[in-house]
Amino acid sequence: MKNYIDMAKENLKNEGGKSLESIESTLSKTELFIENNQKTLLVIVAIVVVLVVGFFGVKKFYLEPRENDAQQAIYHAEQYFENDNFANALNGDGNNLGFADIVSEYGNTKTGNLAKYYAGVCCLKTGDFNKAIEYLKSFKGKDQLVTALALGNIADAYLELGKVAEAASYYEKAANISKNSFTAPNMLLRAAMTYEMLGNYQKAISLYQQLKSEYPNSNEAFSIEKNIANAETNTL
């Protein structure tokens, strides 16, 4: 049975064409290259197979079990968090892991990533503002609502540290990353008020007006005209 290259040559000869000799030459070179580098090509194919098998092996026998372990480990920390026991939620109770431990041991899992968010909030609640920022910045959220909350908490931590410009910037990011009526109006209001603290009244007015326009039925928009009027007074 003719191989693919011999058949290709025969077809090309039958069809004719100005570039026949050039194509035949290229095919011959390809045959020669394959023949001369057969061992190398087989090694490359073997490496690719090993990498693919290795990837699925790591996922099945390492990552998935670790994810299951992390999900079991986080249960008690979440219970403490829901009951506002942020110290035990963060550091554990001596028998069960806290969020900080889960981040340390399972940080490369989805649950470990979520623990970074929880740990950041716990640090914020317990007054460790720099650590809160560190945890929250390391959190990689796919859900825009949770990401907005994380950014807002970073802003809160910066504000507690007296870093008003950074706080204003993060409140604004939180407001714009998720256009929802739950977090966005509050973040816009906080951003505007923080810009007022910086003396940037024009920016504050712009954010107040954005709040009024985009979220007119929100609680934050209820007295927004008063906020705008006060900011405008300071621009005179």
Secondary structure by P-SEA (a helix, b strand, c coil): cccaaaaaaaaaaaacccaaaaaaaaaaaaaaaaaaaaaaaaaaaaaaaaaaaaaaaaaaccaaaaaaaaaaaaaaaaaaaaacccccccccccccccaaaaaaaccccaaaaaaaaaaaaaaaaacaaaaaaaaaaacccccaaaaaaaaaaaaaaaaaacaaaaaaaaaaaaaccccccccaaaaaaaaaaaaaaacaaaaaaaaaaaaaacccccccccaaaaaaaaaaaaac
